Structures are given as C-alpha cells and as structure tokens.
Amino acid sequence: MAPRLLKGGHNLYGHRIGILMIEGRFPRPPGAIGNATTFPFPVMHHVVKGASGSRMVRDIGALDPDSDAFRSAIEPWLSGARHLEDQGCRGITTSCGFAALLQPYLLEAVTVPVFASSLMLIPFIAATLRPTQRVGVITAEAKSLTGRHLQAVGVDPARIHVIGMDGCPEFAATAWQDRTTLDLAAAEAEAVGVARRLVEAAPDVGALLLECSLLPPYAAAIQAEVGLPVFDFTHLVSLAHQACARTPFTGLL
C-alpha cells in the first residue's frame, strides 16, 4: 500500500482564511465577520490588540503614511498577518473596510494573498452596472472614508455614492462605544433607514456595498427594502476561501 503522507507544521488545521479582527466585546450576530457561524467553512480569527473600531476608522487614516506613528499603529496588524500565515492560512482578510489603507503593507508582510477590505469589491460591482450607474456604499462613518482608502484598492470615486451610519445610536453604541448589548431590531431598522435614504438621494445607484463588517446581518432586510443587489464583507471572505480551498466538482455525466 502506498503511503499517504500528511504535511504538518501548525497547531490547528482545516482553515484556509485568516481574519484580522478589530478588538471589541460588543455582540456579533450571525452575518458579522466575527461570528464563526457566519461562514459554512472554518476560518481562523486573530484579534489585533488595541485596534478598536475608532482607532482603525478615525485615527489611523488621519496619520501621515510616511510617519513613524503610522508604521507603529499598523505594526500589530502586520504582526497578526504573519501569525495567521504561520498558522497555515492561505489568504488573509480583516474585519474592517477601512483596512484598505493596510493593503499594500500587508502584502509586504506576508507571502499569501491579502483581501484587506470589502471596498475591493467595488470595481467588480461597478463592472456589472451600466456606465451611468453607481455603487452605493454604506460605511461606518462617511467623513472618515477618504480618497486614500479608495486609491489603495483601486476604486474610482466617480462610480460610488457614499452614506454613513452617522446619527445611528444603536450602531454607534457597539461600533464606537463597545457596548456589550445590542438591540438587533433597532440596529436593523437603522441600517434599513440609511439604505433607504441612500437610494432616495441617489436614484442612479444600481447596487449596494456594505463596507462595515457589522452590517451584513441586516443585508436581507436592506434588500427587501430597496430591491437592489447587496454585497458585503461575507462575499469577499467566501470568494477568498473558494479560491484558496478548491475541491473537486461532483456530479453526473
């Protein structure tokens, strides 16, 4: 009988995608990237210590990318990516669309593909729409999403219309204040309301992208309200997994 050798070298097995997580103790219901049951396949989460939502969205983006302060701020993310690669991950993503800024630095830190931000889906979504249509982007905070974030992942600002979850108290209580309780119905109503305002303000929007990884739990309700395709972080993670963990097709001929 021919030997069947297995290759080791790690502590854990069965995962292909590693997810760099913002640190927080707020609830993450199914659909959120920090809930392991969101995906029908195993993933490996790594919490980036000290990386709160506010720090990633507001603080890092305000730093000069050539400064020592910026390099110091992103080093825990780079270290986390190296750890995930060392643990056998064949692709790495994050839990924050604003991590688009980290894409080139993460690529330098590891040798596996990096899918840093849900914003990377925008060129794909835009290509499915008529040239006169735009992608509606619902983001955690509109004023913090800058041209630097878009440029880092090849997004044409002319093809998007951005609206933030600004003024949504239930979202703010978890995303910014790290409250350990969540009124799911209230949070869903906020997200649906923001989506409604977006399509009313921009009738040329042909599809939506939920930038924030806390929003996918409400994607179905948003789609029921606005009647448009709704993309989110879970699509990016699933695409990465399927590319990094191919299995043979089965069926009949």
Secondary structure as the mmCIF struct_conf table of DSSP 4:
data_model
#
loop_
_struct_conf.conf_type_id
_struct_conf.id
_struct_conf.beg_label_comp_id
_struct_conf.beg_label_asym_id
_struct_conf.beg_label_seq_id
_struct_conf.end_label_comp_id
_struct_conf.end_label_asym_id
_struct_conf.end_label_seq_id
BEND BEND1 HIS A 10 ASN A 11
BEND BEND2 GLY A 14 GLY A 14
STRN STRN1 ILE A 17 ILE A 22
HELX_LH_PP_P HELX_LH_PP_P1 GLU A 23 GLU A 23
BEND BEND3 PHE A 26 PHE A 26
TURN_TY1_P TURN_TY1_P1 PRO A 30 GLY A 31
BEND BEND4 ALA A 32 ALA A 32
TURN_TY1_P TURN_TY1_P2 ILE A 33 GLY A 34
HELX_RH_3T_P HELX_RH_3T_P1 ALA A 36 THR A 38
BEND BEND5 PHE A 39 PHE A 41
STRN STRN2 VAL A 43 VAL A 48
TURN_TY1_P TURN_TY1_P3 LYS A 49 GLY A 50
HELX_RH_AL_P HELX_RH_AL_P1 GLY A 53 SER A 54
HELX_RH_PI_P HELX_RH_PI_P1 ARG A 55 ASP A 59
HELX_RH_AL_P HELX_RH_AL_P2 ILE A 60 ALA A 62
BEND BEND6 LEU A 63 LEU A 63
TURN_TY1_P TURN_TY1_P4 PRO A 65 ASP A 66
BEND BEND7 SER A 67 SER A 67
HELX_RH_AL_P HELX_RH_AL_P3 ASP A 68 ASP A 86
TURN_TY1_P TURN_TY1_P5 GLN A 87 GLY A 88
BEND BEND8 ARG A 90 ARG A 90
STRN STRN3 GLY A 91 THR A 94
BEND BEND9 SER A 95 SER A 95
HELX_RH_3T_P HELX_RH_3T_P2 GLY A 97 LEU A 102
HELX_RH_AL_P HELX_RH_AL_P4 GLN A 103 ALA A 109
BEND BEND10 THR A 111 VAL A 112
STRN STRN4 VAL A 114 PHE A 115
HELX_RH_3T_P HELX_RH_3T_P3 SER A 118 LEU A 121
HELX_RH_AL_P HELX_RH_AL_P5 ILE A 122 ALA A 127
TURN_TY1_P TURN_TY1_P6 THR A 128 THR A 128
BEND BEND11 LEU A 129 LEU A 129
TURN_TY1_P TURN_TY1_P7 PRO A 131 THR A 132
STRN STRN5 ARG A 134 THR A 139
BEND BEND12 ALA A 140 ALA A 140
HELX_RH_3T_P HELX_RH_3T_P4 ALA A 142 SER A 144
HELX_RH_AL_P HELX_RH_AL_P6 GLY A 147 ALA A 152
TURN_TY1_P TURN_TY1_P8 VAL A 153 GLY A 154
HELX_RH_3T_P HELX_RH_3T_P5 PRO A 157 ARG A 159
STRN STRN6 ILE A 160 GLY A 164
TURN_TY1_P TURN_TY1_P9 ASP A 166 GLY A 167
HELX_RH_AL_P HELX_RH_AL_P7 PRO A 169 ALA A 175
TURN_TY1_P TURN_TY1_P10 TRP A 176 GLN A 177
BEND BEND13 THR A 180 THR A 180
HELX_RH_AL_P HELX_RH_AL_P8 LEU A 184 ALA A 201
TURN_TY1_P TURN_TY1_P11 PRO A 203 ASP A 204
STRN STRN7 VAL A 205 LEU A 210
BEND BEND14 CYS A 212 CYS A 212
TURN_TY1_P TURN_TY1_P12 SER A 213 LEU A 214
BEND BEND15 LEU A 215 LEU A 215
HELX_RH_3T_P HELX_RH_3T_P6 PRO A 216 TYR A 218
HELX_RH_AL_P HELX_RH_AL_P9 ALA A 219 VAL A 226
BEND BEND16 LEU A 228 LEU A 228
STRN STRN8 VAL A 230 ASP A 232
HELX_RH_AL_P HELX_RH_AL_P10 PHE A 233 CYS A 244
BEND BEND17 ALA A 245 ALA A 245
#
